[in-house]
Amino acid sequence: MTAPGSVSTRTGWRFASGVSVLTCGAADRAHGVTVSTLSVASVHPPMVSVALRRGSRGLGALLTAGRFVVNGLSVQQAPLARYFARKDRSDGLALFGPEAESAWEPYTADGVPLLAGTVGRLECRIERTVPVGDHELLIARVLGSYLGSGTPLLNIDTRS
């Protein structure tokens, strides 16, 4: 077995994981961040966990909002995954420029924006955070869900 470090990180990237965009905030403060670290933490009660880099803009926005939506992306939404992974993106509902209107659906009752065309969504409330290395693990209760259709977008490093 190889020692921890860059080899173990590369090995971890070989495990397939779903790609989601977490959205929070409303109107000009709406924010989205791409993640591939979402996991079901509990079925009863329904809870999920997600890890975000400590000090990141996405983590700050989620903690400030307290509520967020997990938007499970379809393979057709790979450009959205790349967009929300960029550090230079702006906040607000005009996030994508001219195509912004077709990217969003109506909001949750709490005003959190929803991405259109997803394979599923989970409305969540943060219950606690746990420091884990250079990340924060958010534990969130699922308040509502929507099952969409399509083929989920997966993140996997296929390089040797």
VOZAPA-290968 format. One record per atom (N, C-alpha, C): residue number from 1; residue in three letters; x, y, z; atom name. Coordinates in pm, whole numbers. Example, Ala and Ser with C-alpha at 12.3 -4.5 7.8 and 13.67 -1.06 7.14 Angstrom:
2
R   n res     c1     c2     c3 atom
R   1 ALA   1319   -569    780    N
R   1 ALA   1230   -450    780   CA
R   1 ALA   1320   -330    780    C
R   2 SER   1285   -225    708    N
R   2 SER   1367   -106    714   CA
R   2 SER   1290      3    787    C
***
This chain:
160
R   n res     c1     c2     c3 atom
R   1 MET     84   -117      0    N
R   1 MET      0      0      0   CA
R   1 MET     89    124      0    C
R   2 THR     48    224    -74    N
R   2 THR    126    348    -88   CA
R   2 THR     94    443     27    C
R   3 ALA    190    524     65    N
R   3 ALA    173    622    172   CA
R   3 ALA     75    731    129    C
R   4 PRO      8    797    226    N
R   4 PRO    -85    905    194   CA
R   4 PRO    -14   1018    120    C
R   5 GLY    -90   1096     50    N
R   5 GLY    -35   1211    -21   CA
R   5 GLY    -95   1221   -159    C
R   6 SER    -15   1268   -254    N
R   6 SER    -67   1293   -388   CA
R   6 SER   -117   1167   -457    C
R   7 VAL    -53   1052   -431    N
R   7 VAL    -99    928   -493   CA
R   7 VAL   -237    891   -440    C
R   8 SER   -260    906   -310    N
R   8 SER   -392    873   -256   CA
R   8 SER   -497    970   -306    C
R   9 THR   -461   1097   -325    N
R   9 THR   -554   1194   -381   CA
R   9 THR   -593   1154   -522    C
R  10 ARG   -496   1119   -605    N
R  10 ARG   -526   1076   -742   CA
R  10 ARG   -611    950   -741    C
R  11 THR   -584    858   -650    N
R  11 THR   -663    736   -640   CA
R  11 THR   -808    771   -605    C
R  12 GLY   -829    862   -511    N
R  12 GLY   -964    903   -474   CA
R  12 GLY  -1041    962   -589    C
R  13 TRP   -971   1033   -677    N
R  13 TRP  -1038   1093   -794   CA
R  13 TRP  -1086    987   -892    C
R  14 ARG  -1039    866   -880    N
R  14 ARG  -1080    758   -970   CA
R  14 ARG  -1216    699   -932    C
R  15 PHE  -1268    733   -815    N
R  15 PHE  -1400    688   -773   CA
R  15 PHE  -1505    782   -829    C
R  16 ALA  -1601    729   -901    N
R  16 ALA  -1704    813   -963   CA
R  16 ALA  -1794    875   -856    C
R  17 SER  -1832   1000   -877    N
R  17 SER  -1926   1067   -788   CA
R  17 SER  -2017   1158   -871    C
R  18 GLY  -2137   1178   -823    N
R  18 GLY  -2231   1266   -891   CA
R  18 GLY  -2187   1411   -880    C
R  19 VAL  -2226   1491   -979    N
R  19 VAL  -2192   1634   -980   CA
R  19 VAL  -2320   1714   -956    C
R  20 SER  -2313   1805   -861    N
R  20 SER  -2428   1889   -825   CA
R  20 SER  -2383   2034   -817    C
R  21 VAL  -2481   2122   -828    N
R  21 VAL  -2458   2263   -799   CA
R  21 VAL  -2544   2296   -678    C
R  22 LEU  -2481   2348   -574    N
R  22 LEU  -2553   2394   -457   CA
R  22 LEU  -2587   2540   -480    C
R  23 THR  -2716   2575   -464    N
R  23 THR  -2758   2714   -480   CA
R  23 THR  -2812   2764   -346    C
R  24 CYS  -2791   2893   -322    N
R  24 CYS  -2841   2955   -200   CA
R  24 CYS  -2859   3104   -225    C
R  25 GLY  -2917   3172   -128    N
R  25 GLY  -2937   3316   -141   CA
R  25 GLY  -3053   3348   -233    C
R  26 ALA  -3078   3474   -254    N
R  26 ALA  -3188   3516   -339   CA
R  26 ALA  -3148   3641   -417    C
R  27 ALA  -3212   3656   -531    N
R  27 ALA  -3195   3774   -617   CA
R  27 ALA  -3048   3807   -643    C
R  28 ASP  -3004   3929   -607    N
R  28 ASP  -2867   3970   -639   CA
R  28 ASP  -2763   3901   -552    C
R  29 ARG  -2806   3830   -446    N
R  29 ARG  -2712   3758   -361   CA
R  29 ARG  -2714   3607   -388    C
R  30 ALA  -2786   3564   -492    N
R  30 ALA  -2790   3422   -524   CA
R  30 ALA  -2649   3373   -556    C
R  31 HIS  -2618   3253   -511    N
R  31 HIS  -2485   3198   -530   CA
R  31 HIS  -2497   3051   -565    C
R  32 GLY  -2404   3001   -644    N
R  32 GLY  -2399   2860   -677   CA
R  32 GLY  -2256   2811   -675    C
R  33 VAL  -2239   2683   -639    N
R  33 VAL  -2105   2624   -634   CA
R  33 VAL  -2115   2477   -675    C
R  34 THR  -2023   2434   -761    N
R  34 THR  -2019   2296   -806   CA
R  34 THR  -1952   2209   -701    C
R  35 VAL  -2013   2093   -674    N
R  35 VAL  -1955   1997   -580   CA
R  35 VAL  -1969   1856   -636    C
R  36 SER  -1878   1771   -594    N
R  36 SER  -1891   1628   -624   CA
R  36 SER  -1866   1548   -496    C
R  37 THR  -1891   1612   -382    N
R  37 THR  -1867   1550   -252   CA
R  37 THR  -1995   1523   -175    C
R  38 LEU  -2110   1533   -239    N
R  38 LEU  -2237   1511   -171   CA
R  38 LEU  -2254   1363   -138    C
R  39 SER  -2307   1337    -20    N
R  39 SER  -2332   1200     22   CA
R  39 SER  -2456   1196    110    C
R  40 VAL  -2530   1087    103    N
R  40 VAL  -2642   1067    195   CA
R  40 VAL  -2581   1033    330    C
R  41 ALA  -2618   1111    432    N
R  41 ALA  -2564   1088    566   CA
R  41 ALA  -2661   1007    652    C
R  42 SER  -2790   1019    624    N
R  42 SER  -2891    949    702   CA
R  42 SER  -3020    939    621    C
R  43 VAL  -3091    831    639    N
R  43 VAL  -3221    814    574   CA
R  43 VAL  -3333    859    668    C
R  44 HIS  -3320    828    798    N
R  44 HIS  -3420    865    899   CA
R  44 HIS  -3351    937   1013    C
R  45 PRO  -3354   1067   1025    N
R  45 PRO  -3418   1160    931   CA
R  45 PRO  -3332   1177    806    C
R  46 PRO  -3395   1223    697    N
R  46 PRO  -3318   1241    574   CA
R  46 PRO  -3215   1353    589    C
R  47 MET  -3086   1318    571    N
R  47 MET  -2978   1416    583   CA
R  47 MET  -2871   1386    480    C
R  48 VAL  -2802   1491    439    N
R  48 VAL  -2690   1478    346   CA
R  48 VAL  -2568   1546    407    C
R  49 SER  -2452   1513    353    N
R  49 SER  -2330   1583    390   CA
R  49 SER  -2259   1627    263    C
R  50 VAL  -2184   1735    274    N
R  50 VAL  -2107   1785    160   CA
R  50 VAL  -1986   1859    216    C
R  51 ALA  -1872   1837    153    N
R  51 ALA  -1748   1901    197   CA
R  51 ALA  -1713   2017    104    C
R  52 LEU  -1679   2131    164    N
R  52 LEU  -1635   2248     89   CA
R  52 LEU  -1506   2300    150    C
R  53 ARG  -1421   2355     64    N
R  53 ARG  -1291   2405    107   CA
R  53 ARG  -1310   2520    207    C
R  54 ARG  -1241   2510    319    N
R  54 ARG  -1245   2614    421   CA
R  54 ARG  -1199   2745    360    C
R  55 GLY  -1272   2852    389    N
R  55 GLY  -1237   2984    338   CA
R  55 GLY  -1290   3013    198    C
R  56 SER  -1355   2915    135    N
R  56 SER  -1406   2938     -2   CA
R  56 SER  -1529   3028      0    C
R  57 ARG  -1549   3095   -111    N
R  57 ARG  -1666   3182   -127   CA
R  57 ARG  -1795   3103   -116    C
R  58 GLY  -1796   2980   -173    N
R  58 GLY  -1914   2895   -168   CA
R  58 GLY  -1951   2858    -26    C
R  59 LEU  -1852   2818     53    N
R  59 LEU  -1879   2782    193   CA
R  59 LEU  -1935   2902    268    C
R  60 GLY  -1875   3019    248    N
R  60 GLY  -1924   3139    316   CA
R  60 GLY  -2068   3171    280    C
R  61 ALA  -2102   3160    152    N
R  61 ALA  -2239   3188    108   CA
R  61 ALA  -2338   3089    169    C
R  62 LEU  -2302   2961    171    N
R  62 LEU  -2392   2860    227   CA
R  62 LEU  -2413   2880    377    C
R  63 LEU  -2306   2908    449    N
R  63 LEU  -2318   2928    593   CA
R  63 LEU  -2400   3052    625    C
R  64 THR  -2383   3158    545    N
R  64 THR  -2461   3279    566   CA
R  64 THR  -2610   3254    541    C
R  65 ALA  -2641   3181    434    N
R  65 ALA  -2780   3155    397   CA
R  65 ALA  -2846   3055    492    C
R  66 GLY  -2773   2953    535    N
R  66 GLY  -2830   2852    623   CA
R  66 GLY  -2913   2747    554    C
R  67 ARG  -2962   2777    436    N
R  67 ARG  -3041   2684    355   CA
R  67 ARG  -2985   2683    215    C
R  68 PHE  -2999   2569    149    N
R  68 PHE  -2951   2558     12   CA
R  68 PHE  -3028   2449    -61    C
R  69 VAL  -3010   2447   -192    N
R  69 VAL  -3069   2343   -275   CA
R  69 VAL  -2956   2269   -345    C
R  70 VAL  -2963   2136   -339    N
R  70 VAL  -2872   2051   -417   CA
R  70 VAL  -2941   2031   -551    C
R  71 ASN  -2878   2076   -658    N
R  71 ASN  -2930   2058   -794   CA
R  71 ASN  -2845   1950   -861    C
R  72 GLY  -2897   1828   -871    N
R  72 GLY  -2823   1718   -933   CA
R  72 GLY  -2819   1737  -1084    C
R  73 LEU  -2700   1753  -1140    N
R  73 LEU  -2687   1785  -1282   CA
R  73 LEU  -2699   1663  -1371    C
R  74 SER  -2750   1686  -1491    N
R  74 SER  -2755   1583  -1595   CA
R  74 SER  -2632   1596  -1684    C
R  75 VAL  -2606   1494  -1764    N
R  75 VAL  -2489   1499  -1853   CA
R  75 VAL  -2496   1620  -1947    C
R  76 GLN  -2616   1665  -1982    N
R  76 GLN  -2629   1783  -2070   CA
R  76 GLN  -2591   1912  -1999    C
R  77 GLN  -2578   1907  -1866    N
R  77 GLN  -2550   2029  -1790   CA
R  77 GLN  -2403   2043  -1750    C
R  78 ALA  -2315   1971  -1817    N
R  78 ALA  -2172   1983  -1789   CA
R  78 ALA  -2123   2128  -1798    C
R  79 PRO  -2171   2210  -1894    N
R  79 PRO  -2126   2350  -1895   CA
R  79 PRO  -2162   2425  -1767    C
R  80 LEU  -2276   2392  -1705    N
R  80 LEU  -2312   2456  -1578   CA
R  80 LEU  -2215   2415  -1468    C
R  81 ALA  -2175   2289  -1467    N
R  81 ALA  -2079   2241  -1368   CA
R  81 ALA  -1949   2319  -1380    C
R  82 ARG  -1902   2337  -1504    N
R  82 ARG  -1778   2411  -1525   CA
R  82 ARG  -1795   2558  -1484    C
R  83 TYR  -1910   2616  -1518    N
R  83 TYR  -1933   2757  -1484   CA
R  83 TYR  -1929   2779  -1333    C
R  84 PHE  -2003   2698  -1259    N
R  84 PHE  -2012   2718  -1114   CA
R  84 PHE  -1885   2674  -1041    C
R  85 ALA  -1794   2609  -1111    N
R  85 ALA  -1664   2574  -1052   CA
R  85 ALA  -1563   2688  -1067    C
R  86 ARG  -1594   2786  -1154    N
R  86 ARG  -1503   2899  -1177   CA
R  86 ARG  -1500   2992  -1056    C
R  87 LYS  -1383   3038  -1020    N
R  87 LYS  -1370   3131   -908   CA
R  87 LYS  -1406   3274   -946    C
R  88 ASP  -1403   3306  -1076    N
R  88 ASP  -1426   3444  -1120   CA
R  88 ASP  -1572   3472  -1157    C
R  89 ARG  -1663   3380  -1127    N
R  89 ARG  -1804   3404  -1161   CA
R  89 ARG  -1864   3507  -1066    C
R  90 SER  -1972   3569  -1110    N
R  90 SER  -2037   3670  -1027   CA
R  90 SER  -2155   3606   -952    C
R  91 ASP  -2208   3679   -858    N
R  91 ASP  -2328   3635   -786   CA
R  91 ASP  -2449   3700   -851    C
R  92 GLY  -2567   3658   -810    N
R  92 GLY  -2691   3713   -861   CA
R  92 GLY  -2751   3622   -967    C
R  93 LEU  -2878   3642   -996    N
R  93 LEU  -2949   3554  -1089   CA
R  93 LEU  -2909   3572  -1233    C
R  94 ALA  -2838   3677  -1268    N
R  94 ALA  -2791   3696  -1405   CA
R  94 ALA  -2655   3629  -1422    C
R  95 LEU  -2634   3520  -1350    N
R  95 LEU  -2504   3454  -1346   CA
R  95 LEU  -2447   3415  -1482    C
R  96 PHE  -2532   3379  -1577    N
R  96 PHE  -2480   3329  -1704   CA
R  96 PHE  -2492   3427  -1819    C
R  97 GLY  -2540   3548  -1794    N
R  97 GLY  -2559   3640  -1905   CA
R  97 GLY  -2692   3613  -1974    C
R  98 PRO  -2694   3618  -2109    N
R  98 PRO  -2820   3611  -2184   CA
R  98 PRO  -2901   3484  -2159    C
R  99 GLU  -2837   3371  -2136    N
R  99 GLU  -2913   3248  -2117   CA
R  99 GLU  -2961   3227  -1974    C
R 100 ALA  -2946   3326  -1888    N
R 100 ALA  -2980   3312  -1746   CA
R 100 ALA  -3125   3274  -1725    C
R 101 GLU  -3216   3334  -1800    N
R 101 GLU  -3359   3307  -1777   CA
R 101 GLU  -3393   3161  -1796    C
R 102 SER  -3334   3094  -1895    N
R 102 SER  -3367   2954  -1920   CA
R 102 SER  -3298   2860  -1822    C
R 103 ALA  -3198   2908  -1749    N
R 103 ALA  -3125   2823  -1655   CA
R 103 ALA  -3198   2807  -1522    C
R 104 TRP  -3285   2902  -1488    N
R 104 TRP  -3349   2903  -1356   CA
R 104 TRP  -3495   2864  -1364    C
R 105 GLU  -3543   2801  -1260    N
R 105 GLU  -3685   2775  -1240   CA
R 105 GLU  -3729   2861  -1122    C
R 106 PRO  -3859   2858  -1091    N
R 106 PRO  -3903   2935   -973   CA
R 106 PRO  -3827   2891   -847    C
R 107 TYR  -3836   2974   -747    N
R 107 TYR  -3762   2955   -624   CA
R 107 TYR  -3835   2861   -528    C
R 108 THR  -3763   2818   -425    N
R 108 THR  -3827   2747   -315   CA
R 108 THR  -3909   2848   -236    C
R 109 ALA  -3988   2801   -140    N
R 109 ALA  -4066   2891    -55   CA
R 109 ALA  -3976   2987     22    C
R 110 ASP  -3849   2947     45    N
R 110 ASP  -3753   3033    115   CA
R 110 ASP  -3678   3126     22    C
R 111 GLY  -3708   3123   -108    N
R 111 GLY  -3644   3212   -203   CA
R 111 GLY  -3514   3162   -263    C
R 112 VAL  -3480   3034   -241    N
R 112 VAL  -3356   2979   -297   CA
R 112 VAL  -3378   2946   -444    C
R 113 PRO  -3290   2991   -533    N
R 113 PRO  -3309   2963   -676   CA
R 113 PRO  -3286   2816   -710    C
R 114 LEU  -3360   2769   -810    N
R 114 LEU  -3352   2631   -857   CA
R 114 LEU  -3301   2628  -1000    C
R 115 LEU  -3214   2535  -1031    N
R 115 LEU  -3169   2517  -1169   CA
R 115 LEU  -3270   2431  -1244    C
R 116 ALA  -3298   2467  -1367    N
R 116 ALA  -3392   2393  -1451   CA
R 116 ALA  -3323   2269  -1510    C
R 117 GLY  -3401   2166  -1539    N
R 117 GLY  -3351   2050  -1612   CA
R 117 GLY  -3263   1955  -1534    C
R 118 THR  -3271   1958  -1402    N
R 118 THR  -3185   1872  -1321   CA
R 118 THR  -3243   1730  -1309    C
R 119 VAL  -3158   1635  -1270    N
R 119 VAL  -3205   1497  -1249   CA
R 119 VAL  -3274   1484  -1113    C
R 120 GLY  -3258   1584  -1029    N
R 120 GLY  -3323   1585   -899   CA
R 120 GLY  -3274   1701   -816    C
R 121 ARG  -3353   1735   -714    N
R 121 ARG  -3315   1845   -624   CA
R 121 ARG  -3349   1806   -481    C
R 122 LEU  -3269   1857   -390    N
R 122 LEU  -3294   1841   -247   CA
R 122 LEU  -3289   1979   -183    C
R 123 GLU  -3395   2016   -112    N
R 123 GLU  -3396   2141    -36   CA
R 123 GLU  -3344   2109    103    C
R 124 CYS  -3242   2183    148    N
R 124 CYS  -3171   2147    271   CA
R 124 CYS  -3154   2265    366    C
R 125 ARG  -3144   2231    495    N
R 125 ARG  -3112   2328    599   CA
R 125 ARG  -2989   2277    674    C
R 126 ILE  -2889   2361    688    N
R 126 ILE  -2765   2321    755   CA
R 126 ILE  -2793   2298    903    C
R 127 GLU  -2752   2181    951    N
R 127 GLU  -2770   2145   1092   CA
R 127 GLU  -2641   2165   1170    C
R 128 ARG  -2526   2133   1108    N
R 128 ARG  -2398   2150   1176   CA
R 128 ARG  -2285   2147   1076    C
R 129 THR  -2169   2192   1119    N
R 129 THR  -2047   2184   1038   CA
R 129 THR  -1941   2112   1121    C
R 130 VAL  -1856   2039   1051    N
R 130 VAL  -1748   1966   1116   CA
R 130 VAL  -1619   1996   1040    C
R 131 PRO  -1516   2048   1109    N
R 131 PRO  -1389   2069   1040   CA
R 131 PRO  -1324   1935   1005    C
R 132 VAL  -1282   1923    878    N
R 132 VAL  -1217   1801    830   CA
R 132 VAL  -1099   1843    743    C
R 133 GLY   -977   1837    798    N
R 133 GLY   -860   1878    723   CA
R 133 GLY   -873   2021    675    C
R 134 ASP   -858   2043    543    N
R 134 ASP   -869   2178    488   CA
R 134 ASP  -1010   2209    439    C
R 135 HIS  -1107   2128    477    N
R 135 HIS  -1247   2145    437   CA
R 135 HIS  -1337   2157    560    C
R 136 GLU  -1461   2197    535    N
R 136 GLU  -1568   2193    634   CA
R 136 GLU  -1672   2097    580    C
R 137 LEU  -1715   2004    662    N
R 137 LEU  -1820   1910    624   CA
R 137 LEU  -1951   1967    675    C
R 138 LEU  -2042   1997    583    N
R 138 LEU  -2174   2047    620   CA
R 138 LEU  -2267   1927    633    C
R 139 ILE  -2340   1920    741    N
R 139 ILE  -2442   1819    761   CA
R 139 ILE  -2574   1893    752    C
R 140 ALA  -2663   1850    662    N
R 140 ALA  -2786   1925    637   CA
R 140 ALA  -2907   1831    636    C
R 141 ARG  -3016   1880    691    N
R 141 ARG  -3142   1806    689   CA
R 141 ARG  -3212   1833    556    C
R 142 VAL  -3264   1729    495    N
R 142 VAL  -3339   1742    370   CA
R 142 VAL  -3483   1777    406    C
R 143 LEU  -3529   1891    356    N
R 143 LEU  -3663   1941    386   CA
R 143 LEU  -3763   1907    276    C
R 144 GLY  -3713   1884    156    N
R 144 GLY  -3800   1854     43   CA
R 144 GLY  -3716   1800    -70    C
R 145 SER  -3781   1730   -163    N
R 145 SER  -3708   1673   -276   CA
R 145 SER  -3792   1674   -401    C
R 146 TYR  -3725   1667   -514    N
R 146 TYR  -3788   1663   -645   CA
R 146 TYR  -3708   1564   -729    C
R 147 LEU  -3775   1469   -789    N
R 147 LEU  -3710   1372   -876   CA
R 147 LEU  -3731   1413  -1021    C
R 148 GLY  -3622   1444  -1090    N
R 148 GLY  -3628   1482  -1231   CA
R 148 GLY  -3603   1361  -1319    C
R 149 SER  -3549   1385  -1436    N
R 149 SER  -3517   1276  -1527   CA
R 149 SER  -3384   1306  -1596    C
R 150 GLY  -3337   1209  -1670    N
R 150 GLY  -3211   1226  -1741   CA
R 150 GLY  -3101   1141  -1681    C
R 151 THR  -2986   1148  -1743    N
R 151 THR  -2869   1072  -1699   CA
R 151 THR  -2782   1162  -1612    C
R 152 PRO  -2751   1120  -1489    N
R 152 PRO  -2670   1204  -1401   CA
R 152 PRO  -2530   1228  -1454    C
R 153 LEU  -2479   1347  -1430    N
R 153 LEU  -2341   1382  -1463   CA
R 153 LEU  -2249   1326  -1355    C
R 154 LEU  -2145   1256  -1397    N
R 154 LEU  -2050   1198  -1302   CA
R 154 LEU  -1914   1264  -1315    C
R 155 ASN  -1844   1271  -1203    N
R 155 ASN  -1708   1321  -1200   CA
R 155 ASN  -1617   1201  -1176    C
R 156 ILE  -1525   1177  -1269    N
R 156 ILE  -1429   1070  -1253   CA
R 156 ILE  -1305   1105  -1335    C
R 157 ASP  -1189   1085  -1277    N
R 157 ASP  -1063   1109  -1345   CA
R 157 ASP  -1020    980  -1412    C
R 158 THR  -1020    979  -1543    N
R 158 THR   -984    857  -1617   CA
R 158 THR   -840    859  -1667    C
R 159 ARG   -765    963  -1627    N
R 159 ARG   -624    967  -1668   CA
R 159 ARG   -545    864  -1591    C
R 160 SER   -444    810  -1654    N
R 160 SER   -358    710  -1587   CA
R 160 SER   -258    776  -1495    C
***
